[in-house]
């Protein structure tokens, strides 16, 4: 077993926990009672990002590993897990309105998202050593601006635009990142 394969196990576990946590709240958040599509879309964004980060781990196959580098690489899926925990509370059946819930956790979600985005950009630049003009780095930088906007604004129209941008970048990133990883 190589060091890459060994570390991939730990990385995959964190990504798996993220997916399980997000999926655990998906059914409740999509129920007709207090449904809020922006909140549900963010859960889907976290799920999509988890799948992309799992697939993207292959880009690290030639990295010269050390504990600090592994901690930096592991920080992104760990922060995704924190976002999944914020979006899907322990007792989702107690939530009467997902809209009210979303705006009550909005600041925490977007501050964690901001940290997630900074770590992701640092990982691409410092570990994978992509140039700043690489499409996936540009996409991550665009998302950085959306996390900031989400943290400072509580307007629903802003959050609708932000989640739509996040979905578009996630979809575009899936296609551009596939080229980087291969």
Beta strands, then each sheet from edge to edge (+ up, - down):
end
